[in-house]
Amino acid sequence: MPEIEVWRQFDHDPRSPANRSIRASDRDRAVIETVLADAFAEGRLTRAEYDERTEAALASRTLGDLVPLVEDLPVSRAPRSGAADIRQQAVRKWQADRREALLGVIGLSALLWTIWAVATPGGFPWPLFPVGFALMNLARIVVNKRDIIDEHARRLEKKQERELRRRPDEF
C-alpha cells in the first residue's frame, strides 16, 4: 500500500507531534489494521507479531499509540523523490520553457509579419524588434540550459521539503 494513501485516510496525521494526543477513532484503528494485515501477507510480520500489533491497535486510545505499530514497516516512510527524479522533472520543465519560447517566437512572428504585410507592405520592418526580443528570450533559455535546470531542481527540492514539513498538519 503506497505510503501517501495510508496517511491520507486519517483526519489528523498521527505522525505529527501535534496530533499524537488526539483520540483515535475506529476508522483510524482500521487503517492500521489494514497496514498490519498487508505486512503480514507480505511476510514482513510473523503471526505472533501480527496478532500482538493488531491487539495493540484495537486497544489504542490516541493517534500517537498507532504510529509505533507500523513505524518499522515500509508504509511509515515518507516518500521522497530521488535526486534523479527531481533532475528529470527539472529537465522536463526546461524543455517546456524552451518549447513555449519557440512557439512564442513562431506565433508572434506569424502574427506581426502578417499585420506588417497587410498594413504597410514594403514599409519599415517594425516586427523585427518584438520578434528580436522573443528570439533573445529563446536564446537565453537555450544558452543557460544548465543554470535553468539547476534552478528548477532547487525549486522542486524546496517544494518537496515544504510539503514534507506541512504534510503532518494537513491531515
N, C-alpha and C positions, 0 to 999 in steps of 0.2 A: 504494500500500500504506500503510495507516494507520501512523503512527509507533509507536504503542504495541505493535502486533503485531510489528513488526520487532525491537525491542529485547527483547521478552519471549522471543524464540526463543533467546537466548543464556543459558547457565547463569550467566554473570557479565557484567553490562552493561559493554561496552568503553568507554563514555563516562566511567565512574568512574575517577578517577586511581588509586585503589587497585587496580583490576583491569587496568590497561593493560599491566602486565608479565606477566600470565598468558599462557601459551602458547595460541595459537588452535587450535581443533580443525577438522577437515574440515567439520563442520556449521557452525561459525562462518563459515568462508570461503564456504560455500554460501549462507548468508543474505545476505552482502554481494554475492555474485554475482547473486542474485535481485534485489536492490535496483538494482544497476547495469543489469541487463537491463531492468527496468521503466523506469528513467530513459532508457535508450537507445530503448526502444519509444515513450516519450512525447516524444522529440525533445529531451530535456534534455542528452544527450551525443552527440557525433559518434561515428562508428565508430572513429576513432583513439583518442578518449578512452576509449571503452568497452573497447577491446582493451587499452589501457595499464593501466587500472584493474583489469580482470579479471586480467591477468597479475600485477599487484602483489598482488591479493587472494590468488591462488594461492601466491605466494611469501612471504606474510606469516608471521611467526613468532609475534607476540604480538597480543593483542586491541587494543593501542594502535596497531598498524600498520594496523588495519582502519578506524578512525574517520576518518582524513583522506580516505579514498577516497570517503566519502559525505557528509562534513560540509557540502558546498555544495549538497546535494540536499534537497528538502523533507522527506524522511523523517527527517533527522537533527535536526530541530527538535522540542523538547519541546512537546506540546500544552498550551495554556493556555486555559481558558475565558475568554471575553471578559467585560468588566465587565457588559455587558447580560445575558449568560447567567447570571452569578452573581446578578445582581439578580432575574432571573426565578425562579431556584431559591429565592432568599430569599423572594420574594412567595408562591411555592407553599408554602413551609414555613409562612409566616404563615397562609395560607389553611387549611392542615391544622390548625394550632393553633386557629384560630377555630372550625373545624368540630368539632374534638374538644371544645372548651369548650362549644359549643352542644349537642352530643349529650350531654355530661355533665350539663348543666342539665336537658335533657328527660328523660333516663333517671333521674337522681336524683329529679327531681320526681315522675315517674310512680311510682317505687318507694316513696318516702317518703309521698306523699299517699295511696297505696293502703294502706300499712300504717296510717297515721293513720285513714283511713276505716273500716278493719276493726277496729282495736284500740280506738280512742277516738273514735267518731263524735260530733261536736259538742263535743269536749273542746278543750283548749288546742292551737292550731295550731303545734306544735313544728317541723314540717317547714319553716316559714318561715326558720328560722335556717340550716340547712345549704344549703337551696336559695338563700338570700340570698347566702351565701358563693360558691356556684357562679356566681351571676349577677354578683357583683363580679369574679370572675376573667374571665368573658366580657367584661364592660365594660372591664376593664383591657386585654385583648387588642385590642379594637376601638379604644379611645381612643388607645392607644400604638402604633398600626399602624406608623408611620414609624420609630420607635425600634426596634421589634422586628424589622422588616425589615432595618434597618441593622445590627443586632447579628447576625442570621442571615448577612448578607452578609459581615461581618467574620470570622465563624467559618468560612464556606466558603472565603474567601481564605486564612486561616491554614492550613486543612486542605490546600488545594491547594499552598501553599508547602511544608508539611511533606512531602507526597507527592513533590514535585519534588526536594527535598533528599534524601529517603530512597530514591527510585527507583533510583539507580545502585547502591546497596548491596544491593538486593533481588534482583537478577537475577544 
